[in-house]
């Protein structure tokens, strides 16, 4: 979505939270992400007090996981082989997009 919309903040986690709309049950929700969330997405999840985050993998990129832990968020890192390969393939095929995505 970041590329298609031209919105540099349209990371998947932030777009997911945006699309969830106005609600009061954030603390009961689980945010699931293929990749370890960057600091922007981590901050958004913390702002809305999402209490559980499931990450497919953090080998290709380890985001601000320490901030989740410090805030008492349950963080589950699956180290899923398919997620690891998917992200590695994307980074290899699109290094410019990847570097733009993570603010390099």
C-alpha positions in Angstrom: 0.0 0.0 0.0 2.9 2.3 0.7 4.0 2.2 -3.0 0.5 2.1 -4.5 -0.8 5.1 -2.4 2.4 7.1 -2.3 2.0 7.2 1.5 5.2 6.5 3.3 3.3 5.7 6.5 1.2 3.0 4.9 3.1 0.1 6.4 0.9 -3.0 6.8 0.6 -2.8 10.6 -0.4 0.9 10.5 -2.8 0.3 7.6 -4.4 -2.6 9.6 -4.9 -0.4 12.6 -6.3 2.5 10.4 -8.7 0.1 8.7 -9.9 -1.3 12.0 -11.7 2.0 12.6 -12.7 3.6 15.8 -13.0 1.1 18.6 -12.6 0.7 22.4 -11.4 -2.8 22.6 -7.8 -2.4 21.3 -6.3 -4.0 24.4 -8.2 -7.2 23.6 -6.9 -7.4 20.0 -3.8 -9.2 18.6 -1.8 -7.6 15.9 -0.2 -10.1 13.5 2.6 -9.1 11.2 4.8 -11.1 8.7 7.8 -9.1 9.8 9.0 -7.5 13.1 7.3 -4.1 13.2 9.4 -1.0 12.6 9.5 1.8 15.3 6.6 3.7 13.6 4.3 0.6 13.6 5.4 -0.3 17.1 4.6 3.1 18.3 1.1 3.0 16.7 0.4 -0.4 18.4 1.6 1.0 21.7 -0.5 4.1 21.3 -3.6 2.0 21.0 -2.5 -0.3 23.8 -2.6 -3.5 21.7 -1.6 -6.1 24.2 -0.4 -9.0 22.0 1.7 -8.9 18.8 2.5 -12.0 16.8 5.5 -11.7 14.4 6.1 -14.2 11.6 9.9 -13.5 11.6 12.5 -11.2 12.8 15.7 -12.5 11.1 15.5 -10.2 8.0 14.6 -7.2 10.1 14.3 -6.8 13.9 12.1 -3.8 14.6 11.5 -2.1 18.0 10.6 -5.4 19.8 12.3 -4.1 23.0 9.7 -1.3 23.2 6.9 -3.9 23.2 8.6 -5.9 25.9 9.2 -2.7 28.0 5.5 -1.9 27.7 4.4 -5.3 28.8 3.1 -6.3 25.4 3.0 -10.1 24.8 5.3 -10.6 21.8 5.4 -13.9 20.0 8.0 -14.4 17.3 7.2 -17.5 15.3 10.4 -17.6 13.2 8.2 -19.1 10.4 10.3 -20.5 7.6 7.8 -19.3 4.9 7.9 -15.7 6.3 11.7 -15.7 6.5 11.9 -16.8 2.9 9.2 -14.5 1.7 10.9 -11.5 3.2 14.4 -12.5 2.1 13.1 -13.0 -1.5 11.5 -9.5 -1.4 14.5 -7.8 0.0 16.8 -9.4 -2.7 14.4 -8.6 -5.5 13.5 -5.1 -4.4 16.4 -3.6 -2.4 15.5 0.0 -3.2 11.9 -0.5 -2.1 13.1 -2.3 1.1 15.5 0.4 2.0 12.9 3.1 1.4 10.4 1.1 3.6 12.8 0.9 6.6 14.0 4.5 6.2 17.5 3.9 4.8 
